[in-house]
Amino acid sequence: MASSDFAIYPLAVGDGKLAISPIPGRFGCYQTDLRILQSWAPDLVITLTSQDELDGQGAGALGADLAEKRINWRHLPVRDFDIPDDLDWPALRQEILAVLAGGGRILVHCFGGCGRSGMLVLRCMIAAGTPPDAALRRLRDMRPCAVETKAQMDWALQDGD
């Protein structure tokens, strides 16, 4: 098996786990990273990269590969260093909170596992009831690069649904 620098950074949130990772294939072999991802046994994987970013890392079939293992997948592309522009946050929030309430595991990834994924994980932690300052501290203790821009921070800290 080839070595990999692919890593999953999990946090307990409610009754479940919420994790960040880089895109599978970024640091080496996509198949090796996919096995690591699958062995973590997520119930849901949320991809925030574009299809071009997936294809460029050999991960173009990620959705199909996850479906084969009965892992739910949401492809919600966001441009690098940007924020979502057409995300149905209330529906995604409901899905995420239901998975966490059931003791499930959610993996969120972007290209590097920092900005876009950190932004979404922070908003999820807050939606699950963690106070914003405590959520950001916990997130950055685990992943110091989480949430890279002011716009991402502002999006993550939005109130309500």
C-alpha positions in Angstrom: 0.0 0.0 0.0 1.4 3.4 -0.9 2.0 5.9 1.9 -0.3 8.9 2.1 -0.4 12.3 3.9 -4.2 12.2 3.7 -5.6 12.8 7.2 -9.1 13.1 8.7 -9.5 15.6 11.5 -12.6 14.6 13.6 -14.5 16.5 16.3 -17.2 15.3 18.5 -20.3 17.4 17.8 -23.5 16.5 19.7 -23.9 12.7 19.6 -21.9 12.4 16.4 -18.6 13.3 14.7 -17.9 16.0 12.3 -14.5 15.9 10.4 -12.4 17.8 7.9 -10.0 16.4 5.3 -8.3 17.4 2.2 -9.4 16.1 -1.2 -8.6 12.4 -1.6 -5.7 12.0 -4.0 -4.1 15.4 -3.1 -1.0 14.0 -1.6 -0.6 10.7 -3.5 -2.8 7.8 -4.5 -6.5 8.4 -4.7 -7.3 4.8 -4.0 -5.2 4.8 -0.8 -6.9 8.0 0.4 -10.3 6.5 -0.5 -9.6 3.4 1.6 -8.6 5.7 4.5 -11.8 7.7 4.1 -14.0 4.6 3.8 -12.4 3.0 6.9 -13.4 6.1 8.9 -16.9 5.0 8.1 -18.7 8.3 7.4 -22.5 8.3 7.0 -22.2 11.4 4.8 -19.4 13.0 2.8 -19.8 16.6 1.7 -17.5 17.7 -1.1 -17.0 21.4 -1.5 -14.6 21.2 -4.5 -15.4 21.6 -8.1 -15.6 18.6 -10.5 -12.4 20.0 -12.1 -10.6 19.9 -8.8 -11.8 16.3 -8.2 -10.7 15.3 -11.7 -7.3 16.9 -11.3 -6.6 14.7 -8.2 -7.9 11.5 -9.8 -11.0 11.7 -7.6 -13.5 12.3 -10.3 -15.4 9.1 -9.4 -15.6 9.9 -5.7 -19.4 10.1 -5.6 -19.7 6.7 -7.4 -17.0 5.2 -5.2 -18.8 6.3 -2.0 -22.2 5.1 -3.3 -20.7 1.7 -3.9 -20.0 1.5 -0.2 -23.5 3.0 0.7 -22.0 6.3 1.9 -24.2 9.3 1.2 -22.5 12.1 -0.8 -23.4 15.7 -1.4 -21.4 17.6 -4.0 -21.7 21.3 -3.2 -19.0 23.1 -5.1 -17.7 26.4 -3.7 -14.9 28.3 -5.4 -11.6 28.3 -3.5 -11.4 31.1 -0.8 -15.1 31.8 -1.5 -18.5 31.2 0.1 -21.5 29.2 -1.1 -23.7 31.2 -3.5 -26.7 28.9 -4.0 -26.6 26.5 -1.0 -29.9 25.5 0.5 -28.6 25.9 4.0 -31.8 25.1 5.9 -32.1 21.7 4.1 -28.4 20.9 4.6 -28.5 22.0 8.2 -31.5 19.7 8.8 -29.7 16.7 7.2 -26.4 17.3 9.1 -28.1 17.8 12.5 -30.1 14.6 11.9 -27.0 12.6 11.1 -25.2 14.0 14.2 -28.2 13.4 16.4 -28.2 9.8 15.4 -24.6 9.4 16.4 -23.4 9.5 12.8 -20.2 10.7 11.2 -19.9 13.4 8.6 -16.8 14.2 6.6 -16.5 17.6 4.9 -13.6 18.2 2.5 -12.4 20.8 0.2 -9.0 20.9 -1.6 -6.7 21.4 1.4 -9.1 20.7 4.2 -8.9 24.3 5.5 -11.0 27.2 4.3 -14.1 26.0 2.6 -14.5 22.9 4.8 -13.6 24.8 7.9 -16.3 27.4 7.1 -19.0 24.7 6.8 -17.9 22.7 9.8 -17.8 25.9 11.9 -21.4 26.7 10.9 -22.5 23.2 11.6 -20.9 23.2 15.1 -22.8 26.5 15.8 -26.0 25.0 14.4 -25.6 22.0 16.7 -25.5 24.4 19.7 -21.8 25.1 20.3 -21.3 28.8 21.1 -19.4 30.5 18.2 -16.2 31.4 20.1 -15.9 27.9 21.6 -16.7 26.3 18.2 -13.9 28.3 16.5 -11.5 27.6 19.3 -12.2 23.8 19.1 -12.0 23.8 15.3 -8.7 25.7 15.1 -7.2 23.6 18.0 -7.8 20.6 15.7 -7.2 22.4 12.3 -5.4 25.7 12.7 -5.9 26.7 9.0 -9.7 26.3 9.3 -11.7 29.2 7.8 -9.3 31.3 5.7 -11.1 34.5 4.7 -13.3 37.1 6.4 -16.1 36.3 4.0 -15.9 32.6 5.0 -16.0 33.6 8.7 -18.9 35.9 8.2 -20.8 33.2 6.3 -20.1 30.6 9.1 -21.3 33.0 11.8 -24.6 33.9 10.2 -27.5 33.6 12.6 -30.6 31.5 12.1 -31.4 29.2 9.3 
